[in-house]
Amino acid sequence: MKRLLIVSNRLPVRVTKRDGGLRFHKSSGGLATGLGSFYKAYKSLWIGWPGIAEERLNKEDKRRIIERLEEDNCYPIFLTKSDIENYYYGFCNKVIWPLAHYFPLYVRYDKKYWEIYQKVNKLFNKVLSKIATKEDIIWLQDYHLLLLPAMLRNRIPDASIAFFLHIPFPSFEIFRLLPWREEILKGMLGADLIGFHIYDYVKHFLETTHQLTNYDYEMGYIRLDNRVVKVDAF
C-alpha cells in the first residue's frame, strides 16, 4: 500500500522545553487543524519542523523527539534560530506573504533571506529524499517550500508529487516584482499537480508560467519538455 507523505513547515505536534524537560502539544493553525485528523486515516507520515530551535536540543532530546513523534506518524526536521529568523520570519513573512497579498511596499528584498530560504528547502529535500520512495504520494504544502518540488524531482525523478498553495497566487504584474521569480516558478513546476484555492489563482499561475517560461498550457495542463503538470482549484 502506498504511503501519503505530507510535508509542511510545521508539524501538527509542537515541542517545547521547560526546566530541562520536553513537552509535546497539539499545534494551532489552519493547516494543522485541517489535515490533523485527515492524515491519520491513511498510511501516512507528516514531515516538518517541530517548533523548537535546534540549539535548545542535545542529542538525547533529538532522539526522544524522533521516537515520540513516530507515535503520531510524524518525522521532525530540525531548524536553527538563524533558519527560523531568515527563512520563516524573513523570506516567508516579509517577502512572499506581502507580495502574494498585493502589498509590494511592505516587501523586504533581502539577499540573506533568500539564501537561507534556499538552504532550508535543501534541508527538507535532503531529509525527504532519505524517507520517500517513488511508490509514495508526496504532498507538499504552502509558500514555505516553493523550491522543494523541483529539488525533490531531481532526487526522485519518478516520484508522485503534489503541491498546494494555501495563500493567493498574485497576477503576473505583481509576481514579476520578485527578483527570484524564475527560481520560484521552476521550483513549483517540479510537482505533477499544483493546487490553489480558486480559479483566479490558477489563471494567474498559468499566465505567469507562460510569460516567464513560454511553456504552453491548455485546459489547466502545462506541457513541459518531458512531462505534463496539472494545475487546478480545490
Long-range contacts (C-beta under 8 A, 24 or more apart in sequence): 1-43, 2-43, 2-135, 2-136, 2-137, 3-42, 3-43, 3-44, 3-45, 3-135, 3-136, 3-137, 4-39, 4-42, 4-43, 4-44, 4-45, 4-136, 4-137, 4-139, 5-44, 5-45, 5-46, 5-47, 5-128, 5-131, 5-132, 5-136, 5-137, 5-138, 5-139, 6-35, 6-39, 6-44, 6-45, 6-46, 6-47, 6-139, 6-141, 7-46, 7-47, 7-48, 7-124, 7-128, 7-138, 7-139, 7-140, 7-141, 7-145, 7-148, 8-46, 8-47, 8-48, 8-140, 8-141, 8-142, 8-144, 8-145, 9-48, 9-49, 9-88, 9-92, 9-141, 9-142, 9-144, 9-145, 10-48, 10-49, 10-51, 11-46, 11-47, 11-48, 11-49, 11-50, 11-51, 11-69, 11-74, 11-76, 12-36, 12-39, 12-46, 12-72, 12-74, 13-50, 13-69, 13-72, 13-74, 14-50, 14-51, 14-52, 15-50, 15-51, 15-52, 15-65, 15-76, 16-51, 16-52, 17-52, 17-56, 17-57, 17-61, 22-61, 22-64, 22-65, 22-68, 24-68, 24-69, 27-51, 30-166, 31-141, 31-142, 31-166, 39-73, 40-73, 44-73, 45-73, 45-74, 45-75, 45-131, 46-72, 46-73, 46-74, 46-75, 47-74, 47-75, 47-77, 47-124, 47-127, 47-128, 47-131, 48-74, 48-76, 48-77, 49-76, 49-77, 49-78, 49-79, 50-74, 50-76, 50-78, 53-79, 53-80, 53-81, 53-84, 54-78, 54-79, 54-80, 54-81, 55-80, 55-81, 75-127, 75-131, 77-123, 77-124, 77-127, 79-120, 79-123, 82-116, 83-116, 83-119, 83-120, 83-123, 86-110, 86-112, 86-113, 86-115, 86-116, 86-117, 87-113, 87-116, 87-117, 87-119, 87-120, 87-144, 88-144, 90-116, 90-117, 91-116, 91-117, 92-117, 92-143, 92-144, 95-178, 96-143, 96-146, 96-167, 97-143, 97-167, 99-170, 99-174, 99-175, 99-177, 99-178, 100-143, 100-167, 100-168, 100-169, 100-170, 101-167, 101-168, 101-170, 102-170, 102-174, 104-174, 104-177, 107-177, 109-179, 114-179, 114-180, 117-147, 118-147, 120-144, 121-145, 121-146, 121-147, 121-148, 121-151, 121-187, 122-151, 124-148, 125-151, 125-152, 125-155, 128-152, 129-155, 129-156, 132-156, 132-159, 134-158, 134-159, 134-160, 136-160, 137-162, 138-162, 139-163, 139-164, 140-164, 140-191, 141-166, 142-166, 142-167, 143-167, 146-184, 146-187, 146-188, 147-183, 147-184, 147-187, 148-187, 148-190, 149-187, 149-188, 149-189, 149-190, 149-191, 150-186, 150-187, 150-188, 150-189, 150-190, 151-187, 151-190, 152-190, 153-190, 153-191, 154-190, 160-192, 161-190, 161-191, 161-192, 161-193, 162-191, 162-192, 162-193, 162-194, 162-195, 163-188, 163-191, 163-193, 163-194, 163-195, 164-194, 164-195, 164-196, 164-234, 165-194, 165-195, 165-196, 165-197, 165-201, 166-197, 168-197, 168-201, 169-196, 169-201, 169-202, 169-204, 169-205, 169-208, 170-204, 171-204, 171-207, 171-208, 172-204, 172-207, 172-208, 172-211, 175-204, 175-208, 176-208, 176-211, 176-212, 181-212, 182-212, 182-213, 185-209, 185-212, 185-213, 186-213, 189-213, 189-222, 189-224, 189-229, 191-229, 192-227, 192-229, 192-230, 193-229, 193-230, 193-231, 193-232, 194-229, 194-230, 194-231, 194-232, 195-231, 195-232, 195-233, 195-234, 196-231, 196-232, 196-233, 196-234, 197-233, 197-234, 198-233, 199-233, 201-233, 202-231, 202-232, 202-233, 205-231, 206-231
